[in-house]
Amino acid sequence: MEALLSNVDWTEIGWASWDTLVMVGMSLLFSVVIGLPIGVLLFLTGKRQLLEQPVAYAVLSFVVNVLRSVPFIILLIVMIPFTVMLIGTSLGVAGAIPPLVAGGAPFFARLVETSLREVDRGIIEATQAMGASVRQIIFGALLPEALPGIIAGVTVTAITLVSYAAMSGVIGGGGLGDLAIRFGYQRFQTDVMVITVALLVIFVQVLQMVGDRLVLYFSRK
């Protein structure tokens, strides 16, 4: 076992792990920033909601569903021209972030919409009765009440992005996925593949544990 592990380039694995964390962190940030307002709009323009707009909801819902329905490996390839135009390259950490955001933002938007739908309608009606504006209802009632569900959604999205980030290694996206393909698959280094999988499992477990604790903390408030 020691002889097997001695052949592993731990520096390479360290940098690949860091690249994966950067990809997940940056894409999660943009996914939340983009997906949160989209999710709120989906909720507000839905049937029997504050800003009911069937046409706007149908269009927005269609776009979100299209992006969610495309398998991520295909989305990676389809977005290469756009990524090159936006970033200047489709390779490495920077080249992986746009498709990660395109896959993560609509996914998170649906989770936000679902969380908002679970808010007691009586709370919304009570704030309306007090003369609150739509903005006050959103920031004073909806989002605070849905916060535990939104945090849970962030956790699920982060875990999904870990798997997406690993998948981006197929097109040279960098990170642990790229390392697993170049060394574990193409060079038949089983030890690298096993270590890569173990690290991805650890990342997911840590994200889930932190997310669960945050949900529990904000649920008590």
Beta strands, then each sheet from edge to edge (+ up, - down):
end
